[in-house]
Amino acid sequence: MAAANNTPPGSLDLNQPGFAKEILGTKLEFKYLCSDCKNILRRPFQAQCGHRYCSYCLKKIISAGPQKCASCIQEGIFEEGISILETGSAFPDNAARREVESLPAVCINSGCSWKGTIKEYEFRDHVKSCGRSKVPCRFEVVGCTEVVEKEELLEHERKCLAEHLYMLLSFVLSLKAGAGDLKPLPALSSSQSAPVLAENSESEVSRSLELLGRCETLERKTVTFENIVCVLNREVERVSLTAEAYNRQHQLDQKKIETLSNKVRQLERSIGLKDLAMAEMEEKIRSMEASTYDGVFIWKITEFARKRQEAITGCSPAIFSPAFYTSKYGYKMCLRVYLNGDGTGRGTHLSLFFVVMKGPNDALLRWPFNQKVGLGRGPPCPAVCVSRFAPTQASRCRCLASRRGKDCDVFVGCPGGSTVALKAPSVPQGSDTEGQRLREGSSSVAEGKWSLCRS
């Protein structure tokens, strides 16, 4: 990769740090300062951590090997692997260079009214052409230490002519004294030296031209790669910002999804509770619609064939009727039927039982339950399909003892009440306190009505 050789190029290195802050003709912004010399950036390079350095300053820092970015440490944002200045991690920041070179500049020499841009200040070398700039005397090499403005240099030389001649004489005499110790070199004859000099000159000229061409080619490639790296760097920054924005949005979306999921779970729990409450309410409404308050209840069993088949298979051996009452504030009761029979009537008869239930008004009623009950099949069955009986003393005691326990306390009835599949001879009607059995010669029915009346 070209980025591996992005060290500050010698062709762009002026061996000078940043421009002095005093040349800036506008308000100084921190982003235009070098992170090392703290002056205005000259040939800016951007490190991997984002800080900018002058070409000269960066070359000086990394000359001893990879170094930690002092600005990252000072700002408290040091990252291992990122805040390291090393060869290949920095690239020319041409965008920042163009911004810096377009900034307004003024001459720092007192009395000079020159104004322009930093680019003009640098490339037109205003410092050398400014008459107000201070320069050393030309006789500095022979001992003059005066530093004067460029406009006054000629006046200084005119006034100090005698001093300069004396310094020059002393310098020449010292050179002459030192030259007496030197031995003359053996000289070549003109016939010997001419071919050698001509050959060396031609080879040096051709080599110099070749090197010059290579330098120009490398210079053009360097400029091209600098522009490419600058564009890629901006694209990387843009993609990085976009990725960060997407990451933040993803985190926000995750939080919203989690919040909505919690709300959905709460709503599902609420709906489940409401469904249970609604089912209980519907059950209560059905019970209230089917309830009677005069002690007479007619139970219509629908889907008789299916329910009887379930009783035969044992899935639902018994079914209960809705609750009913002897009066508005009376005993609570229901019927229990075994469509395939129960006990002695299993498999041959339909067994019907009367059940006394735990009711809301039990505290107002007389216990034990001592009412006469009649069970029977409704029309169009014969009138003989009715059995009337009263609880025995044992059932009264059991009813009284269990009144405070289960919802259904005690039941009495007819375990062999009606022939379902087989015909059986009729028997005289009689009373049986625990299991009055009704036998009749009727065939199987798909739907039946059972009635109860209180005697």
Residue pairs with C-beta under 8 A, 6 or more apart in sequence:
2 225
2 228
2 229
3 88
3 91
3 229
4 87
4 88
5 87
5 88
6 45
6 87
6 88
6 90
6 91
6 92
6 225
6 229
7 59
7 62
7 87
7 88
7 90
8 43
8 45
8 55
8 56
8 58
8 59
8 90
9 55
9 222
11 215
11 219
11 222
12 43
12 55
12 92
13 43
13 55
13 56
13 59
14 42
14 43
14 55
14 56
15 56
16 42
16 56
17 34
17 36
17 37
17 39
17 42
17 54
17 56
17 57
18 33
18 34
18 37
18 38
18 39
18 40
18 41
18 42
18 54
18 57
19 39
19 40
19 41
19 42
19 105
19 118
19 121
19 122
20 39
20 40
20 108
21 28
21 39
21 40
22 108
23 40
23 105
23 106
23 107
23 108
23 118
23 121
24 40
24 103
24 104
24 105
24 106
24 118
25 103
25 104
25 105
25 106
25 115
26 103
26 104
28 40
31 52
31 96
32 40
32 41
32 96
32 99
32 100
32 103
33 39
33 40
33 41
34 40
34 41
34 42
34 44
34 52
34 53
34 54
34 57
35 51
35 52
35 53
35 57
35 69
35 70
35 71
36 53
36 54
36 57
36 58
36 60
36 61
36 70
37 54
37 57
39 54
40 100
40 103
40 118
41 52
41 53
41 54
41 96
41 97
41 100
42 54
42 55
42 56
42 100
42 122
43 54
43 55
43 56
43 92
43 97
44 52
44 53
44 54
44 55
44 92
44 93
44 96
44 97
44 100
45 52
45 53
45 54
45 55
45 58
45 90
45 91
45 92
45 93
46 52
46 90
46 91
46 92
46 93
46 96
46 233
47 53
47 58
47 69
47 85
47 89
47 90
48 82
48 83
48 84
48 89
48 90
49 69
49 71
49 72
49 77
49 79
49 82
49 83
49 84
51 69
51 71
51 72
52 93
52 96
53 61
53 85
53 90
55 92
58 85
58 90
61 67
61 85
62 85
62 86
62 87
62 90
65 86
66 84
66 85
66 86
66 87
67 84
67 85
67 86
68 78
68 83
68 84
68 85
69 78
69 83
69 84
69 85
72 78
72 79
72 83
73 83
77 83
91 226
91 229
91 230
91 233
92 226
92 229
92 230
93 230
93 233
94 226
94 227
94 230
95 230
95 234
100 118
101 117
101 118
101 119
101 122
102 117
102 118
102 119
103 117
103 118
104 115
104 116
104 117
104 118
105 115
105 116
105 117
105 118
105 120
105 121
106 114
106 115
107 113
107 114
107 115
107 121
107 126
107 130
107 132
109 130
109 132
109 133
109 134
109 149
110 132
111 132
112 130
112 131
112 132
112 133
114 126
114 130
116 124
116 126
120 126
121 127
127 133
130 150
131 149
131 150
131 151
132 149
132 150
132 151
133 149
133 150
134 147
134 148
134 149
134 150
135 147
135 148
135 149
135 150
135 153
136 144
136 145
136 146
136 147
137 144
137 145
137 146
137 147
137 148
137 153
137 156
137 157
137 160
138 153
138 157
139 157
139 164
139 167
139 168
141 171
142 164
142 167
142 168
142 170
142 171
143 167
143 170
143 171
144 160
144 163
144 164
144 167
146 156
146 160
148 156
157 164
188 196
286 322
287 322
287 323
290 321
290 322
290 324
291 322
291 323
291 324
291 325
292 324
292 325
293 324
293 325
293 326
293 327
293 328
293 330
294 326
294 327
295 324
295 325
295 326
295 327
295 330
295 453
295 454
296 451
296 452
296 453
296 454
297 321
297 324
297 333
297 335
297 451
297 452
298 378
298 449
298 450
298 451
299 321
299 322
299 335
299 337
299 449
299 450
299 451
299 452
300 447
300 448
300 449
301 307
301 319
301 337
301 447
301 448
301 449
301 450
302 447
303 447
304 339
304 445
304 446
304 447
304 448
305 446
307 316
307 319
307 339
308 339
308 340
308 420
310 316
311 317
311 318
311 338
311 339
311 340
312 340
317 338
317 340
317 342
318 336
318 337
318 338
318 342
319 336
319 337
319 339
320 334
320 335
320 336
320 355
321 334
321 335
321 336
321 337
321 450
322 334
323 332
323 333
323 334
323 357
324 332
324 333
324 334
325 331
325 332
325 333
325 359
326 333
326 371
326 454
329 361
329 364
330 361
330 365
331 356
331 359
331 365
331 369
331 371
332 356
332 357
332 358
332 359
332 360
332 361
332 362
333 354
333 355
333 356
333 357
333 452
334 355
334 357
334 408
335 352
335 353
335 354
335 355
335 375
335 450
335 452
336 352
336 353
336 354
336 355
336 408
336 411
336 413
337 350
337 351
337 352
337 353
337 450
338 345
338 346
338 350
338 351
338 352
338 415
339 350
339 420
340 346
340 347
340 350
340 420
341 347
341 348
341 349
341 350
341 351
341 415
341 416
341 420
342 351
342 353
342 415
343 351
343 415
343 416
343 435
344 415
344 416
344 435
344 437
345 351
345 415
345 416
345 417
345 437
348 416
348 419
348 420
348 421
348 422
348 424
349 415
349 416
349 417
349 418
349 419
349 420
349 424
349 437
349 439
350 417
350 418
350 419
350 420
351 413
351 414
351 415
351 416
351 417
352 375
352 413
352 414
352 417
352 418
352 450
353 411
353 412
353 413
353 414
353 415
354 373
354 375
354 411
354 412
354 413
354 452
355 408
355 409
355 410
355 411
356 369
356 399
356 408
356 409
356 410
356 411
357 407
357 408
357 409
358 403
358 404
358 405
358 406
358 407
358 408
358 409
359 365
362 403
367 399
367 400
367 403
368 391
368 396
368 397
368 399
368 400
369 391
369 396
369 399
370 390
370 391
370 396
371 390
371 454
371 455
372 388
372 389
372 390
372 454
372 455
373 388
373 389
373 390
373 412
373 452
373 454
373 455
374 386
374 387
374 388
374 389
374 452
374 453
374 454
374 455
375 386
375 387
375 388
375 413
375 414
375 417
375 436
375 438
375 450
375 452
376 385
376 386
376 387
376 438
376 450
376 451
376 452
377 385
377 386
377 418
377 442
377 448
377 449
377 450
377 451
378 448
378 449
378 450
378 451
379 449
381 440
381 442
382 440
384 426
384 429
384 440
385 418
385 438
385 440
385 442
386 429
386 438
387 414
387 417
387 429
387 431
387 432
387 436
387 438
388 431
388 455
389 412
389 431
389 432
389 433
389 436
390 431
390 433
391 399
391 412
391 433
392 433
392 434
394 434
395 410
395 412
395 433
395 434
398 409
398 410
399 409
399 410
402 409
402 410
403 409
412 433
412 434
412 435
413 435
413 436
414 435
414 436
414 437
414 438
415 435
415 437
416 435
416 437
416 438
416 439
417 437
417 438
418 438
418 439
418 440
418 442
419 439
419 440
419 441
419 442
419 443
420 444
421 444
423 441
423 443
424 439
424 440
424 441
425 439
425 441
426 439
426 440
426 441
427 437
427 439
429 438
430 436
